[in-house]
């Protein structure tokens, strides 16, 4: 996702890029790895990512 945003950022307007970024962030927030990252941060422990 990051690579796509960087690539698209060279050719699209800022408002379009911000909308794309928000949409991709929403997708990332829905993953189990995101939930694990938050739990690890709050639990002050290393995260155990599963790639989902």
C-alpha positions in Angstrom: 0.0 0.0 0.0 2.8 2.4 0.9 4.5 1.9 -2.5 1.3 2.5 -4.3 0.7 5.8 -2.5 4.3 6.9 -3.2 3.9 6.0 -6.9 0.5 7.6 -7.2 1.7 10.7 -5.3 3.8 11.7 -8.2 0.9 12.1 -10.6 -2.3 12.8 -8.7 -3.6 15.9 -6.9 -3.1 16.2 -3.1 -6.8 15.8 -2.3 -7.0 12.6 -4.3 -3.9 11.3 -2.6 -5.3 12.1 0.9 -8.5 10.2 0.1 -6.5 7.2 -1.1 -4.4 7.3 2.0 -7.4 7.4 4.2 -9.0 4.5 2.4 -5.8 2.4 2.7 -5.5 3.3 6.4 -9.0 2.0 7.0 -8.1 -1.3 5.3 -5.0 -1.6 7.5 -6.9 -0.8 10.7 -9.2 -3.8 10.0 -6.4 -6.4 10.1 -5.5 -8.7 13.0 -1.9 -7.5 12.9 -3.2 -3.9 13.6 -5.1 -5.2 16.6 -2.0 -7.1 17.8 0.1 -4.0 17.4 -2.2 -2.0 19.6 -2.5 -4.7 22.2 1.3 -5.1 22.3 1.8 -1.4 22.6 -0.7 -1.1 25.5 0.7 -4.3 27.1 4.2 -3.0 26.8 5.4 -6.2 25.0 6.8 -7.1 21.6 4.1 -7.7 19.0 3.5 -11.2 17.6 2.4 -10.6 14.0 0.8 -13.3 12.0 0.7 -11.6 8.6 -3.1 -11.2 8.5 
